[in-house]
Amino acid sequence: MAAGATKVSVFVTHGVFPEASWKKFIDAGFHSFLMTDSCADMAELLKDKEPFQVLSLAPLILGCIEQFKP
């Protein structure tokens, strides 16, 4: 932000937040915090909390599986 950014977002593929460390990101100034649902319990906990946005891996995995259908 100090360098002129108007929005800053974060993306993690495997959101593991030990000791409720996810709370540090609630008011950290991020526009969005994108994460996958690879950690199902954490994804469920954070799915309705701003700035978190949970992205499902299911369509991607299904697409990979369908490529190998006989």
C-alpha positions in Angstrom: 0.0 0.0 0.0 2.9 2.4 0.8 4.1 1.9 -2.8 0.7 2.9 -4.3 -1.3 -0.3 -4.5 -5.0 0.2 -4.2 -5.8 -3.4 -3.2 -3.7 -6.3 -1.9 -4.9 -9.9 -2.0 -3.4 -13.2 -0.9 -3.6 -16.7 -2.2 -2.7 -19.9 -0.4 -3.2 -23.4 -1.7 -3.4 -25.3 1.6 -4.7 -23.0 4.4 -3.3 -24.5 7.6 -3.5 -22.0 10.4 -2.1 -23.4 13.6 -3.2 -21.9 16.9 -6.0 -19.8 15.2 -3.3 -17.8 13.4 -5.9 -17.0 10.7 -7.2 -14.3 13.0 -4.2 -12.2 12.2 -5.5 -11.7 8.7 -9.0 -10.4 9.7 -8.1 -6.8 10.0 -4.7 -6.8 8.2 -6.0 -4.7 5.3 -6.2 -7.4 2.6 -8.8 -7.0 -0.1 -9.3 -10.8 -0.2 -7.6 -13.8 1.1 -8.2 -16.7 -1.3 -7.6 -20.3 -0.2 -8.6 -23.7 -1.4 -10.8 -26.2 0.5 -7.9 -28.7 0.7 -8.1 -28.4 4.5 -11.8 -29.1 4.8 -12.2 -28.1 8.5 -10.4 -24.8 8.1 -12.3 -24.0 4.8 -15.6 -24.6 6.6 -14.5 -22.4 9.5 -13.4 -19.5 7.3 -15.9 -19.7 4.4 -18.1 -16.8 5.7 -15.4 -14.7 7.4 -14.0 -11.7 5.6 -11.5 -11.3 3.9 -11.4 -15.1 3.3 -12.8 -16.6 0.1 -12.7 -20.4 -0.2 -12.2 -21.9 -3.6 -13.4 -25.5 -4.3 -10.8 -28.0 -5.7 -13.6 -30.4 -6.7 -14.1 -29.1 -10.3 -10.3 -29.1 -11.0 -9.9 -32.6 -9.6 -13.0 -33.9 -11.6 -11.6 -32.4 -14.8 -8.3 -34.2 -14.2 -10.1 -37.5 -13.5 -12.2 -37.1 -16.6 -9.2 -36.8 -18.8 -8.3 -40.4 -18.0 -11.7 -42.0 -18.7 -11.4 -44.9 -21.2 
